Structures are given as structure tokens and as C-alpha cells.
């Protein structure tokens, strides 16, 4: 799993977290929200 953070087109230059495939998660200043999404995803793939 790869997480990146870069400016999102159309978001006024604000940075967003993305999954490795370029799927937008949440704004870069919402670190807790990003962490929750990552932990949820890990629970789904872990046995």
C-alpha cells in the first residue's frame, strides 16, 4: 500500500492524500482522517 500527498487539481492548490493509484482520500491537513482510512483498509486485508 502506498500513500502520497500532492496538490489536487481544482482544489485551489491545496494538498491531498492519495492512495498509490491516484485515488483521492482527503485533504492534506486532515491527517487523522487519512490515518483512519489507512487503518480501516489494513483491517480489511488482514486475516
N, C-alpha and C positions, 0 to 999 in steps of 0.2 A: 504494500500500500504506500502510495506516495502522496504527500500533501505539499502544495505550493501556495505562494501568495504573490499576486501581481495585480496591476491596475485592471479594472474591468471596463471594457468599452461601454460608453453610455452611462457610466456611474459617476461622472464628474471628476474623474481622476482618483477616485477612492480605490483603495486596495481591497482585494477579496481573497479569501482562502479558496482553493480549488482542490478537487481530487486529481490524481495524476492524469486522468483522461481529459481534463479541462472542464469538468462539471463543477459549476459554482456552488459553494457551500454557504458562506456567509461573509459579511464584511470583515476586513482585517482587524478592526478594533473590537470585535466580538469573539475574543479568544476563548472564553468559557463555552460559548455556543459551539465553536469549532471542536473543542475538546469533547463535548458531549456527543457530537455526531461521530467522531472517530471512535470513542468508546462503544457506542451503540453498534457501529459497523463491526468492530472487533468481536463483540459478543455474538453476532450473527454468524461469523465464520468459525469461531472457536467451538470445539465439541463440548 
